[in-house]
Every structure is written in structure tokens, then in C-alpha cells.
């Protein structure tokens, strides 16, 4: 395809090949009819049980803490402790590398 000086396209566009949906073959349908077996290890089972126990569920955030931080930012009294943030990042990185 070319663009001449008049700004018009010259050339032809070919049809772009698209894959047509295929019906499953007999070998694929026979493989799909066998039963699948899924096993969950004990850790996953325990985590699932903990997640479903209402007594262990905690709110995803502390609304009171969020509100106090918002007001501290609004009145200019919010301070950032860079050392604490850096220590937390280093600790997280060490856990990832050692885990």
C-alpha cells in the first residue's frame, strides 16, 4: 500500500485470514468425556476454612484510621516516616528472597 502526494491510498487490501470456529473432532470429544480429577492440598483446604470462618474475618481496612489520616493530610499535620517505610520494604524483599 502506498500513499501518493494527493493523500489518497493506492493499492489493494487483501482479506485478512481469520480462523473459523471448528467443530470438535471425534478424538477431542472422546478425551473430554473422561472424568477429570482435581485435588487440593491440605494448606489450601486450611486457608479456605479460615477464609470462610466469620470469626477470623477482619475488615479489609480500618475506616477510623483512614479518616484520621485524611484529616491529618487536610490540616497539614501528616508526616511520613521514610525510615519505617524503607525498613518495611527491605523486610518484604528479604521475605520474598528467603521464602
C-alpha positions, 0 to 999 in steps of 0.5 A: 500500500502506498500513499501518493502526494494527493493523500489518497491510498493506492493499492489493494487490501487483501482479506485478512485470514481469520480462523473459523470456529471448528467443530470438535473432532471425534478424538477431542470429544472422546478425551473430554468425556473422561472424568477429570480429577482435581485435588487440593492440598491440605494448606489450601483446604486450611486457608479456605476454612479460615477464609470462610470462618466469620470469626477470623474475618477482619475488615479489609481496612480500618475506616477510623484510621483512614479518616484520621489520616485524611484529616491529618493530610487536610490540616497539614499535620501528616508526616511520613516516616521514610525510615519505617517505610524503607525498613518495611520494604527491605523486610518484604524483599528479604521475605520474598528472597528467603521464602 
